[in-house]
Amino acid sequence: YFVGGGERGGVQQPLTLHAPQDMARVKPGDSVVLTWKGGLQDHISRVVVIDPMNTVLLTGLLRAGAVSYILPPWLWTKTDARSIAWSLESLDGSGNVTAKTEWRTLYREPSGTTP
């Protein structure tokens, strides 16, 4: 058995990314909604977006309980890369990472493509 106090905030649910799927193609300038579930309801979330060279393009702190984030349409203007990757972190009140998801890659759809 265990002796001691439990962590505030209840049971940590695994962070699970929902959309978009890994390797999804997106059009620059379109709104892309990132969605997930899990974590602790009293922990804030941080979305991290990087390019293939692991340069951080964007971080976004979200209120506790948030389950989505809309990438800003200007994001693709910050890189010439054909792809970006995103991940989600759950942070406690001190800013420590308590849970982290895998990375998902988004590919820039070339402009001027014909159907």
C-alpha positions in Angstrom: 0.0 0.0 0.0 1.0 3.6 -0.3 1.3 6.2 2.4 1.1 9.9 1.7 -1.0 12.5 0.1 -2.3 12.2 -3.5 -1.8 14.8 -6.1 -4.4 17.4 -6.4 -6.6 17.4 -9.4 -7.8 13.8 -9.5 -6.7 11.0 -11.7 -4.5 11.9 -14.7 -6.1 10.7 -17.9 -3.7 9.9 -20.8 -3.4 12.8 -23.3 -4.7 11.6 -26.6 -4.5 13.6 -29.8 -7.6 13.4 -32.1 -7.3 15.7 -35.0 -5.9 16.3 -37.5 -4.4 12.8 -38.1 -0.7 12.4 -38.4 0.6 13.2 -41.9 -2.5 15.2 -42.7 -2.2 17.7 -45.6 -3.3 21.3 -44.9 -3.6 24.4 -47.1 -1.6 27.3 -45.8 -3.9 30.1 -44.6 -6.7 27.6 -43.8 -7.8 27.3 -40.2 -6.6 24.0 -38.7 -8.2 22.9 -35.4 -6.1 20.7 -33.2 -8.1 18.5 -30.8 -7.4 16.1 -27.9 -8.7 14.7 -24.7 -7.3 13.7 -21.4 -5.0 15.2 -18.8 -6.0 16.7 -15.5 -8.9 19.2 -15.5 -7.0 21.7 -13.3 -3.8 21.7 -15.4 -3.1 24.1 -18.2 -2.1 22.8 -21.6 0.7 24.0 -23.9 0.6 23.4 -27.7 4.1 23.3 -29.2 4.6 23.6 -33.0 8.1 23.0 -34.5 9.6 22.8 -38.0 11.8 19.8 -39.2 14.9 21.5 -37.7 13.2 21.5 -34.3 12.9 25.2 -34.3 9.9 26.3 -32.2 7.4 28.2 -34.4 4.7 28.6 -31.9 3.7 27.8 -28.3 0.3 28.4 -26.9 -0.8 28.3 -23.3 -4.4 27.2 -22.9 -6.8 27.3 -19.9 -7.4 24.3 -17.8 -9.8 21.9 -19.4 -9.2 23.1 -23.0 -9.6 20.4 -25.6 -8.9 22.3 -28.9 -6.7 25.0 -30.4 -6.9 26.7 -33.7 -3.6 27.2 -35.4 -3.2 30.8 -36.6 -3.4 31.2 -40.4 0.0 33.1 -40.4 1.9 30.0 -39.0 3.1 28.8 -42.4 4.7 32.3 -43.1 7.1 31.5 -40.3 8.8 28.6 -42.1 9.7 27.6 -45.7 9.5 23.9 -44.6 7.1 21.6 -46.2 6.0 20.2 -42.9 5.5 21.1 -39.3 4.9 19.0 -36.2 2.7 19.6 -33.1 2.5 18.2 -29.7 0.6 18.9 -26.5 1.9 19.1 -22.9 0.0 19.2 -19.6 1.5 21.6 -17.0 1.0 21.8 -13.3 0.7 25.1 -11.4 4.5 25.4 -11.2 4.8 25.0 -15.0 6.2 21.5 -14.8 5.3 19.1 -17.6 3.2 16.3 -16.1 2.2 14.6 -19.4 3.1 14.9 -23.1 1.8 13.5 -26.3 3.6 12.2 -29.3 4.3 14.5 -32.2 2.0 14.7 -35.2 3.2 16.0 -38.5 1.2 18.3 -40.8 2.2 18.7 -44.5 1.9 21.9 -46.4 -0.3 21.4 -49.4 1.4 23.0 -52.4 -0.3 26.1 -53.7 -1.8 26.1 -57.1 -2.5 22.3 -57.1 -5.2 21.2 -59.5 -7.8 18.5 -58.5 
